[in-house]
Amino acid sequence: MEELGSGFYLAMHDLEIRGAGEILGESQSGEMQEVGFSLYARMLDSAVRALKAGREPDMQQPLGVTTEINLHVPALLPQDYVSDVHERLVLYKRLANCEAPEQLEEMQTELVDRFGLLPDPARSLIESHRLRILAKPLGIARVDAGPDGLLLQFVPQPPLDPSRIIGFVQSRRDTRFSGQDRLRMTRSFPTLADRVGCVREVISALSA
């Protein structure tokens, strides 16, 4: 390894063999290989940001809230839209790593530029990630929006004033608590636009 940049590749191989050490500790070798370098780097970044904000990193959820979105429609990149399977996997990963609406807008623009107008399943995929980004700061772990209603499930002790949730439920006849950490709205949502609009409405009301 005598070429320019070889030192970087040598260091990467060393990380793969020994591990990169503890995230919050003194050990110089760790178990990075158990989770992979990319995930380890995300966990490390999350821990550093928490410490800079004066908070203790959450070891139970090192990457924060993971929000599951189910809109009951196909949400994917079709094979006839992105033909190469490896490229599709890369794009899925990049979409999942988007943490801000601006990043997602850039991804959508790139998809249109490279592959053409978005088909319906790809549009649904983008909308799912938009809702994921909006729901995550409220501690929403699951959004299930189907033809007959909407279900929101929160993480234990969400970063949200409980009185705000109670006030929202009391202000609507079609919404009720369904268990300790769930809200259920009973209403007809025949189209994807109806479901996305309703989820956005609820998130906006809870964020106000």
C-alpha positions as CSV (number, residue, x, y, z in Angstrom):
1,M,0.0,0.0,0.0
2,E,2.4,2.7,-1.3
3,E,0.0,4.8,-3.4
4,L,-1.5,8.1,-2.5
5,G,-4.5,7.5,-0.1
6,S,-3.3,4.0,0.9
7,G,-3.1,5.2,4.5
8,F,-6.8,5.8,4.6
9,Y,-7.6,2.3,3.3
10,L,-5.1,0.8,5.8
11,A,-6.9,2.6,8.6
12,M,-10.3,1.4,7.4
13,H,-9.1,-2.2,7.4
14,D,-7.7,-1.7,10.9
15,L,-11.1,-0.4,12.0
16,E,-12.8,-3.5,10.5
17,I,-10.4,-5.9,12.3
18,R,-10.2,-4.3,15.7
19,G,-13.3,-2.1,15.9
20,A,-13.3,1.6,16.6
21,G,-13.4,1.5,20.4
22,E,-16.2,2.4,22.8
23,I,-18.4,5.3,21.9
24,L,-18.3,6.6,25.5
25,G,-15.3,4.9,27.1
26,E,-11.5,4.4,27.1
27,S,-11.2,1.1,25.4
28,Q,-9.4,1.5,22.0
29,S,-10.9,-1.5,20.4
30,G,-14.6,-2.3,20.3
31,E,-17.4,-4.2,18.7
32,M,-17.9,-2.0,15.7
33,Q,-17.9,-5.0,13.3
34,E,-21.0,-6.3,15.0
35,V,-23.1,-3.4,13.7
36,G,-21.1,-2.3,10.7
37,F,-19.1,0.9,10.1
38,S,-21.9,3.0,8.7
39,L,-24.3,2.3,11.6
40,Y,-21.5,2.7,14.2
41,A,-20.7,6.1,12.7
42,R,-24.3,7.2,13.0
43,M,-24.5,6.0,16.6
44,L,-21.3,7.9,17.4
45,D,-22.6,11.1,15.7
46,S,-25.9,10.8,17.7
47,A,-24.0,10.4,21.0
48,V,-21.7,13.4,20.2
49,R,-24.7,15.6,19.3
50,A,-26.4,14.6,22.6
51,L,-23.4,15.5,24.6
52,K,-22.9,18.8,22.9
53,A,-26.6,19.6,23.7
54,G,-25.9,18.8,27.4
55,R,-27.9,15.6,27.4
56,E,-26.9,12.1,28.3
57,P,-27.0,9.8,25.3
58,D,-29.8,7.2,25.3
59,M,-28.1,3.8,25.2
60,Q,-31.5,2.1,24.7
61,Q,-32.3,4.1,21.6
62,P,-28.8,5.3,20.3
63,L,-30.3,6.5,17.0
64,G,-33.3,8.1,18.6
65,V,-36.9,7.4,17.7
66,T,-37.5,5.0,14.8
67,T,-40.8,6.0,13.2
68,E,-42.7,3.4,11.1
69,I,-45.0,4.7,8.5
70,N,-47.8,2.6,6.9
71,L,-50.1,4.3,4.4
72,H,-51.6,1.1,3.1
73,V,-50.3,1.7,-0.5
74,P,-47.3,0.4,-2.3
75,A,-44.3,2.5,-1.3
76,L,-41.2,1.5,-3.3
77,L,-39.0,2.2,-6.3
78,P,-40.4,-0.1,-9.0
79,Q,-38.0,-2.2,-11.0
80,D,-39.1,-0.6,-14.3
81,Y,-38.2,2.8,-12.8
82,V,-34.8,2.0,-11.3
83,S,-33.7,-1.2,-13.0
84,D,-30.5,-1.9,-11.1
85,V,-31.1,-3.7,-7.8
86,H,-27.9,-2.3,-6.3
87,E,-28.8,1.2,-7.2
88,R,-32.3,0.8,-5.7
89,L,-30.7,-0.4,-2.4
90,V,-28.4,2.6,-2.4
91,L,-31.3,5.0,-3.0
92,Y,-33.4,3.3,-0.2
93,K,-30.5,3.8,2.2
94,R,-30.1,7.4,1.2
95,L,-33.8,8.1,1.6
96,A,-33.8,6.5,5.1
97,N,-30.8,8.7,6.1
98,C,-32.6,11.9,5.2
99,E,-33.1,13.8,8.5
100,A,-34.6,17.1,7.1
101,P,-37.2,18.0,4.5
102,E,-34.6,19.9,2.5
103,Q,-32.5,16.7,2.1
104,L,-35.6,14.8,1.0
105,E,-36.5,17.5,-1.6
106,E,-33.0,17.2,-3.0
107,M,-33.4,13.4,-3.3
108,Q,-36.7,13.8,-5.1
109,T,-35.2,16.3,-7.5
110,E,-32.3,13.9,-8.2
111,L,-34.7,11.0,-8.8
112,V,-36.7,13.0,-11.3
113,D,-33.5,14.2,-13.0
114,R,-32.0,10.7,-13.3
115,F,-35.0,8.4,-13.9
116,G,-37.9,10.7,-14.9
117,L,-41.2,11.5,-13.3
118,L,-42.0,9.6,-10.1
119,P,-44.5,6.7,-10.5
120,D,-47.2,6.4,-7.8
121,P,-45.3,3.9,-5.6
122,A,-42.2,6.1,-5.6
123,R,-44.3,9.1,-4.8
124,S,-45.8,7.2,-1.9
125,L,-42.3,6.3,-0.7
126,I,-41.3,10.0,-0.7
127,E,-44.4,10.9,1.2
128,S,-43.7,8.2,3.8
129,H,-40.3,9.6,4.5
130,R,-41.7,13.2,4.7
131,L,-44.1,12.0,7.4
132,R,-41.3,10.1,9.2
133,I,-39.2,13.3,9.4
134,L,-42.2,15.3,10.7
135,A,-43.3,12.6,13.2
136,K,-39.9,11.7,14.7
137,P,-39.4,14.9,16.9
138,L,-42.8,14.3,18.5
139,G,-41.8,10.8,19.7
140,I,-44.2,9.1,17.3
141,A,-43.1,5.5,16.8
142,R,-45.8,4.4,14.4
143,V,-48.2,6.0,12.0
144,D,-50.8,3.7,10.4
145,A,-53.2,5.5,8.1
146,G,-55.6,3.3,6.2
147,P,-58.9,3.8,4.3
148,D,-60.9,3.7,7.6
149,G,-58.9,5.7,10.0
150,L,-55.6,6.7,11.5
151,L,-53.5,5.3,14.4
152,L,-50.6,7.1,16.1
153,Q,-48.4,5.2,18.6
154,F,-46.0,7.2,20.8
155,V,-42.8,6.0,22.4
156,P,-42.8,5.8,26.2
157,Q,-42.4,9.3,27.7
158,P,-42.5,11.2,24.4
159,P,-40.9,14.7,24.2
160,L,-44.4,16.2,24.1
161,D,-46.6,17.9,26.7
162,P,-49.3,15.4,27.6
163,S,-51.9,18.2,28.0
164,R,-51.4,19.0,24.3
165,I,-52.4,15.4,23.4
166,I,-55.3,15.4,25.8
167,G,-56.5,18.8,24.5
168,F,-56.4,17.5,20.9
169,V,-58.5,14.4,21.7
170,Q,-61.0,16.5,23.6
171,S,-61.4,18.9,20.7
172,R,-62.4,16.2,18.2
173,R,-65.3,13.8,18.2
174,D,-63.6,11.3,15.8
175,T,-60.4,10.8,17.9
176,R,-59.9,8.8,21.1
177,F,-57.2,7.1,23.1
178,S,-56.6,3.5,22.2
179,G,-54.4,2.3,25.0
180,Q,-51.9,4.2,27.1
181,D,-49.7,5.4,24.2
182,R,-52.0,5.4,21.2
183,L,-54.4,7.8,19.4
184,R,-57.0,6.5,17.0
185,M,-59.0,8.6,14.6
186,T,-62.0,7.1,12.9
187,R,-62.6,8.7,9.5
188,S,-62.7,7.7,5.8
189,F,-59.5,8.3,3.9
190,P,-60.1,6.9,0.5
191,T,-57.0,8.4,-1.2
192,L,-53.3,8.7,-0.4
193,A,-53.6,12.5,-0.4
194,D,-56.4,12.3,2.3
195,R,-54.2,10.1,4.5
196,V,-51.1,12.3,4.2
197,G,-53.1,15.4,4.7
198,C,-54.7,14.1,7.9
199,V,-51.4,13.0,9.3
200,R,-49.9,16.4,8.6
201,E,-52.9,18.0,10.2
202,V,-52.5,16.0,13.4
203,I,-48.8,16.5,13.6
204,S,-49.2,20.3,13.1
205,A,-51.9,20.4,15.8
206,L,-49.7,18.5,18.3
207,S,-46.7,20.7,17.5
208,A,-48.5,24.0,17.9
